[in-house]
Amino acid sequence: MSYGLRFAPEALDQLQALEDYIAQASSASRAAAYVNAIVDYCQQLKTFPHRGTVRVDLRAGLRIIGFRRRVTILFEVSDGTVTIIGIYYGGRQYEPRSRGEDQGGDF
């Protein structure tokens, strides 16, 4: 069974902020390639969505997976769709946000 995939608006904003951050620190092409690799990795969840670590202590149905040791991806699987909830780079705290607590700031 193949699942649908969607990115929550916050996750899309986080991807854009990450791309901007990397582009300023390195180059636009390197930033785009890195963000595209994250998106491609998320696309793989369509065929095997029930992986990662379950974090019901933070939110019902929440799962997390890592990407290249620098990115934490938060997602949930429901009704045949994988929803990417958040993408956190470089050790940023995802736990308060997953509980609905705003920590503010980007990179």
GROMACS elastic network, one bead per residue, 0.5 to 0.9 nm:
[ bonds ]
;  ai    aj funct       b0    kb
    1    46     6  0.85686   500
    1    47     6  0.68848   500
    1    48     6  0.88136   500
    1    80     6  0.87902   500
    2    46     6  0.55275   500
    2    47     6  0.51417   500
    2    48     6  0.80780   500
    2    80     6  0.79019   500
    2    81     6  0.89430   500
    3    45     6  0.78635   500
    3    47     6  0.64536   500
    3    48     6  0.83888   500
    3    49     6  0.76485   500
    3    77     6  0.87503   500
    3    79     6  0.87561   500
    3    80     6  0.50396   500
    3    81     6  0.51895   500
    3    82     6  0.65779   500
    4    45     6  0.89968   500
    4    46     6  0.60776   500
    4    80     6  0.62379   500
    4    82     6  0.60026   500
    4    83     6  0.83845   500
    5    42     6  0.81869   500
    5    43     6  0.70313   500
    5    45     6  0.77950   500
    5    46     6  0.63088   500
    5    80     6  0.88030   500
    5    81     6  0.55527   500
    5    83     6  0.59266   500
    5    84     6  0.76552   500
    6    81     6  0.72839   500
    6    82     6  0.63397   500
    6    84     6  0.62573   500
    6    85     6  0.89380   500
    7    10     6  0.80128   500
    7    11     6  0.59516   500
    7    12     6  0.62860   500
    7    75     6  0.89978   500
    7    82     6  0.84505   500
    7    83     6  0.56432   500
    7    85     6  0.65919   500
    7    86     6  0.82880   500
    8    11     6  0.52495   500
    8    12     6  0.64901   500
    8    13     6  0.87876   500
    8    83     6  0.65989   500
    8    84     6  0.59165   500
    8    85     6  0.53554   500
    8    86     6  0.74679   500
    9    12     6  0.51235   500
    9    13     6  0.62227   500
    9    14     6  0.86395   500
    9    85     6  0.81634   500
    9    86     6  0.89514   500
   10    14     6  0.61375   500
   10    15     6  0.86576   500
   10    85     6  0.69596   500
   10    86     6  0.64372   500
   10    87     6  0.85815   500
   11    15     6  0.62141   500
   11    16     6  0.86592   500
   11    74     6  0.89275   500
   11    84     6  0.65239   500
   11    85     6  0.56106   500
   11    87     6  0.56953   500
   11    88     6  0.87929   500
   12    15     6  0.50779   500
   12    16     6  0.62717   500
   12    17     6  0.86313   500
   12    84     6  0.89380   500
   12    86     6  0.81509   500
   12    87     6  0.84273   500
   13    16     6  0.51144   500
   13    17     6  0.61354   500
   13    18     6  0.85493   500
   14    17     6  0.50201   500
   14    18     6  0.60341   500
   14    19     6  0.85186   500
   14    86     6  0.71400   500
   14    87     6  0.60922   500
   14    88     6  0.73652   500
   14    89     6  0.88774   500
   14   106     6  0.81244   500
   15    18     6  0.50645   500
   15    19     6  0.61347   500
   15    20     6  0.86205   500
   15    35     6  0.66121   500
   15    38     6  0.87021   500
   15    39     6  0.88798   500
   15    86     6  0.88465   500
   15    87     6  0.68662   500
   15    88     6  0.87772   500
   16    19     6  0.50635   500
   16    20     6  0.61693   500
   16    21     6  0.85519   500
   16    35     6  0.83232   500
   17    20     6  0.50897   500
   17    21     6  0.60841   500
   17    22     6  0.86580   500
   17   106     6  0.72052   500
   17   107     6  0.76223   500
   18    21     6  0.50231   500
   18    22     6  0.61637   500
   18    23     6  0.84415   500
   18    31     6  0.78348   500
   18    35     6  0.75682   500
   18    88     6  0.87466   500
   18    89     6  0.74560   500
   18   106     6  0.85956   500
   18   107     6  0.75358   500
   19    22     6  0.52740   500
   19    23     6  0.59905   500
   19    24     6  0.86156   500
   19    28     6  0.77377   500
   19    30     6  0.88014   500
   19    32     6  0.62784   500
   19    34     6  0.78088   500
   19    35     6  0.62897   500
   20    23     6  0.50831   500
   20    24     6  0.62387   500
   20    25     6  0.86640   500
   20    28     6  0.79153   500
   20    31     6  0.73203   500
   21    24     6  0.53234   500
   21    25     6  0.62861   500
   21    26     6  0.85268   500
   21    31     6  0.79636   500
   21   107     6  0.69489   500
   22    26     6  0.56723   500
   22    27     6  0.67916   500
   22    28     6  0.74052   500
   22    30     6  0.74379   500
   22    31     6  0.50529   500
   22    32     6  0.86122   500
   22    34     6  0.86284   500
   23    26     6  0.51852   500
   23    29     6  0.74899   500
   23    30     6  0.70175   500
   23    31     6  0.51203   500
   23    32     6  0.79870   500
   24    27     6  0.64697   500
   24    28     6  0.76070   500
   24    31     6  0.87528   500
   26    29     6  0.87074   500
   26    30     6  0.69140   500
   26    31     6  0.74463   500
   27    30     6  0.53108   500
   27    31     6  0.61797   500
   27    32     6  0.86601   500
   28    31     6  0.50501   500
   28    32     6  0.60941   500
   28    33     6  0.85677   500
   29    32     6  0.51546   500
   29    33     6  0.61378   500
   29    34     6  0.86278   500
   30    33     6  0.51460   500
   30    34     6  0.61962   500
   30    35     6  0.86986   500
   31    34     6  0.52300   500
   31    35     6  0.62375   500
   31    36     6  0.85061   500
   32    35     6  0.52436   500
   32    36     6  0.59666   500
   32    37     6  0.85204   500
   33    36     6  0.50832   500
   33    37     6  0.61518   500
   33    38     6  0.87747   500
   34    37     6  0.50915   500
   34    38     6  0.64596   500
   34    39     6  0.88358   500
   35    38     6  0.50680   500
   35    39     6  0.63215   500
   35    40     6  0.86331   500
   36    39     6  0.50344   500
   36    40     6  0.60844   500
   36    41     6  0.85400   500
   37    40     6  0.50136   500
   37    41     6  0.61296   500
   37    42     6  0.86216   500
   38    41     6  0.50494   500
   38    42     6  0.62574   500
   38    43     6  0.86599   500
   38    67     6  0.72234   500
   38    71     6  0.84949   500
   39    42     6  0.50022   500
   39    43     6  0.61970   500
   39    44     6  0.88997   500
   40    44     6  0.66819   500
   41    44     6  0.53417   500
   41    45     6  0.73512   500
   41    67     6  0.78055   500
   42    45     6  0.54709   500
   42    46     6  0.78318   500
   42    73     6  0.83501   500
   42    84     6  0.77701   500
   43    46     6  0.57935   500
   43    47     6  0.82514   500
   44    47     6  0.59606   500
   44    48     6  0.68444   500
   44    49     6  0.78899   500
   45    48     6  0.50606   500
   45    50     6  0.79129   500
   45    51     6  0.81288   500
   45    82     6  0.71231   500
   46    49     6  0.58473   500
   46    81     6  0.79175   500
   46    82     6  0.68747   500
   48    51     6  0.68259   500
   49    52     6  0.85233   500
   49    76     6  0.85824   500
   49    77     6  0.68767   500
   49    81     6  0.88828   500
   49    82     6  0.68439   500
   50    53     6  0.89779   500
   50    54     6  0.89551   500
   50    63     6  0.82313   500
   50    76     6  0.88848   500
   50    77     6  0.74736   500
   51    54     6  0.82673   500
   51    63     6  0.77080   500
   51    64     6  0.82736   500
   51    65     6  0.76009   500
   52    63     6  0.60134   500
   52    64     6  0.53292   500
   52    66     6  0.79506   500
   53    62     6  0.84296   500
   53    63     6  0.53259   500
   53    64     6  0.52113   500
   53    65     6  0.64813   500
   54    57     6  0.85470   500
   54    61     6  0.72404   500
   54    62     6  0.59669   500
   54    64     6  0.66144   500
   55    58     6  0.56718   500
   55    59     6  0.66271   500
   55    60     6  0.75618   500
   55    61     6  0.73034   500
   55    62     6  0.52756   500
   55    63     6  0.55571   500
   55    64     6  0.72009   500
   56    61     6  0.59347   500
   56    62     6  0.58357   500
   56    63     6  0.78786   500
   57    60     6  0.74475   500
   57    62     6  0.86550   500
   58    62     6  0.72773   500
   58    95     6  0.68063   500
   58    96     6  0.84232   500
   58    98     6  0.63147   500
   58    99     6  0.58547   500
   59    62     6  0.54879   500
   59    63     6  0.89029   500
   59    98     6  0.67063   500
   59    99     6  0.65286   500
   60    76     6  0.87011   500
   61    75     6  0.83297   500
   61    76     6  0.56157   500
   61    77     6  0.70184   500
   61    78     6  0.81612   500
   62    74     6  0.68446   500
   62    75     6  0.58904   500
   62    76     6  0.50418   500
   62    77     6  0.80420   500
   62    85     6  0.88573   500
   62    98     6  0.85675   500
   63    73     6  0.82687   500
   63    74     6  0.58120   500
   63    75     6  0.53524   500
   63    76     6  0.58601   500
   63    77     6  0.83552   500
   64    72     6  0.66705   500
   64    73     6  0.54975   500
   64    75     6  0.62763   500
   64    76     6  0.85575   500
   65    71     6  0.84101   500
   65    72     6  0.58543   500
   65    73     6  0.53368   500
   65    74     6  0.68259   500
   65    75     6  0.83763   500
   66    69     6  0.60925   500
   66    70     6  0.73231   500
   66    71     6  0.56269   500
   66    73     6  0.61023   500
   66    74     6  0.89750   500
   67    70     6  0.62929   500
   67    72     6  0.63126   500
   67    73     6  0.74265   500
   68    71     6  0.65628   500
   69    72     6  0.79894   500
   69    90     6  0.83611   500
   70    88     6  0.82950   500
   70    89     6  0.57218   500
   70    91     6  0.69749   500
   71    87     6  0.67471   500
   71    88     6  0.55051   500
   71    90     6  0.61694   500
   71    91     6  0.75807   500
   71    92     6  0.88487   500
   72    86     6  0.80885   500
   72    87     6  0.58181   500
   72    88     6  0.50890   500
   72    89     6  0.64770   500
   72    90     6  0.83149   500
   72    91     6  0.80311   500
   72    92     6  0.86280   500
   72    94     6  0.81568   500
   73    84     6  0.72330   500
   73    85     6  0.76722   500
   73    86     6  0.58649   500
   73    88     6  0.64467   500
   73    89     6  0.88626   500
   74    83     6  0.86177   500
   74    84     6  0.60505   500
   74    85     6  0.53356   500
   74    86     6  0.50084   500
   74    87     6  0.63749   500
   74    88     6  0.82535   500
   74    94     6  0.82841   500
   74    98     6  0.84106   500
   75    82     6  0.67838   500
   75    83     6  0.54354   500
   75    85     6  0.50302   500
   75    86     6  0.69934   500
   76    81     6  0.82392   500
   76    82     6  0.57656   500
   76    83     6  0.54197   500
   76    84     6  0.67788   500
   76    85     6  0.73060   500
   77    80     6  0.69374   500
   77    81     6  0.57179   500
   77    83     6  0.64030   500
   77    84     6  0.89815   500
   78    81     6  0.54311   500
   78    82     6  0.65617   500
   78    83     6  0.79667   500
   79    82     6  0.84723   500
   84    87     6  0.78116   500
   85    98     6  0.85330   500
   86    94     6  0.79575   500
   86    97     6  0.89729   500
   86    98     6  0.83914   500
   87    94     6  0.84525   500
   88    91     6  0.71712   500
   88    92     6  0.57349   500
   88    93     6  0.74982   500
   88    94     6  0.66091   500
   89    92     6  0.58758   500
   89   107     6  0.82764   500
   90   107     6  0.89139   500
   91    94     6  0.85429   500
   92   106     6  0.89543   500
   92   107     6  0.84370   500
   93    96     6  0.67895   500
   93    97     6  0.76668   500
   93   103     6  0.83389   500
   94    97     6  0.54009   500
   94    98     6  0.60805   500
   94    99     6  0.88024   500
   95    98     6  0.51946   500
   95    99     6  0.65350   500
   95   100     6  0.89357   500
   95   101     6  0.86121   500
   96    99     6  0.52499   500
   96   100     6  0.65197   500
   96   101     6  0.50343   500
   96   102     6  0.69551   500
   96   103     6  0.70541   500
   97   102     6  0.56097   500
   97   103     6  0.67901   500
   98   101     6  0.72804   500
   99   102     6  0.88126   500
